[in-house]
Amino acid sequence: MALGLLMGWERKEDTEVFKAMTKPSVEMCNRFREELKKQFGFEGELESTLCWDIQENIFGRSFNLLTEEGLEDFRNADGMSKTSGCPVVCGIAAQLAAEKILELI
C-alpha cells in the first residue's frame, strides 16, 4: 500500500505510471519471499505472499483467523510469537517496504 501511495496513479488510464510502479512492487514481493525463506528456513519456494501460504510454510498448516477456534489454534501454535510468528513476518514486510521507499525517493 505504501508503494501505491508513493508511486500510484490518479487515473486508471495512466498505464505508464502503472507499469513504472509494478516493477518495484514485484521486486519487493520477490525479496520478501527470499527473506522469509532465509529467516524461517523454508524448503522450496513460497507460492505467494498471502498470509495462509506463509502460515502453511511456517506452521505446516493455515488457520482461519476469523473463527475463535482458528484464532485459538493460531495462538497455540505461537502464531503471535515475537520470534517465530506473525510479528516477525510483518516486521520483515515493513522493513523491506521502508527500504524500497527510501530507495525510490
Contacts in CASP RR format, 6 or more apart in sequence:
PFRMAT RR
TARGET T0000
AUTHOR 0000-0000-0000
METHOD contacts of the structure
MODEL  1
MALGLLMGWERKEDTEVFKAMTKPSVEMCNRFREELKKQFGFEGELESTL
CWDIQENIFGRSFNLLTEEGLEDFRNADGMSKTSGCPVVCGIAAQLAAEK
ILELI
2 97 0 8 1.000
2 101 0 8 1.000
3 21 0 8 1.000
3 24 0 8 1.000
3 25 0 8 1.000
3 28 0 8 1.000
3 97 0 8 1.000
3 100 0 8 1.000
3 101 0 8 1.000
3 104 0 8 1.000
4 21 0 8 1.000
4 25 0 8 1.000
6 101 0 8 1.000
6 104 0 8 1.000
6 105 0 8 1.000
7 17 0 8 1.000
7 20 0 8 1.000
7 21 0 8 1.000
7 24 0 8 1.000
7 104 0 8 1.000
8 17 0 8 1.000
8 18 0 8 1.000
8 21 0 8 1.000
9 17 0 8 1.000
9 18 0 8 1.000
9 21 0 8 1.000
24 100 0 8 1.000
24 103 0 8 1.000
24 104 0 8 1.000
27 100 0 8 1.000
28 96 0 8 1.000
28 97 0 8 1.000
28 100 0 8 1.000
29 49 0 8 1.000
31 96 0 8 1.000
32 49 0 8 1.000
32 92 0 8 1.000
32 93 0 8 1.000
32 96 0 8 1.000
33 45 0 8 1.000
33 46 0 8 1.000
33 49 0 8 1.000
35 92 0 8 1.000
35 96 0 8 1.000
36 42 0 8 1.000
36 46 0 8 1.000
36 54 0 8 1.000
36 57 0 8 1.000
36 89 0 8 1.000
36 92 0 8 1.000
37 44 0 8 1.000
37 45 0 8 1.000
37 46 0 8 1.000
39 88 0 8 1.000
39 92 0 8 1.000
40 57 0 8 1.000
40 58 0 8 1.000
40 84 0 8 1.000
42 57 0 8 1.000
46 53 0 8 1.000
46 54 0 8 1.000
46 57 0 8 1.000
47 53 0 8 1.000
51 62 0 8 1.000
52 62 0 8 1.000
52 63 0 8 1.000
53 62 0 8 1.000
54 89 0 8 1.000
55 61 0 8 1.000
55 62 0 8 1.000
55 63 0 8 1.000
55 74 0 8 1.000
56 62 0 8 1.000
58 79 0 8 1.000
58 84 0 8 1.000
58 85 0 8 1.000
58 89 0 8 1.000
59 77 0 8 1.000
59 79 0 8 1.000
63 70 0 8 1.000
63 71 0 8 1.000
63 73 0 8 1.000
63 74 0 8 1.000
63 77 0 8 1.000
64 70 0 8 1.000
65 71 0 8 1.000
65 74 0 8 1.000
74 80 0 8 1.000
78 84 0 8 1.000
78 85 0 8 1.000
79 85 0 8 1.000
79 86 0 8 1.000
80 86 0 8 1.000
80 87 0 8 1.000
81 87 0 8 1.000
81 88 0 8 1.000
82 88 0 8 1.000
END
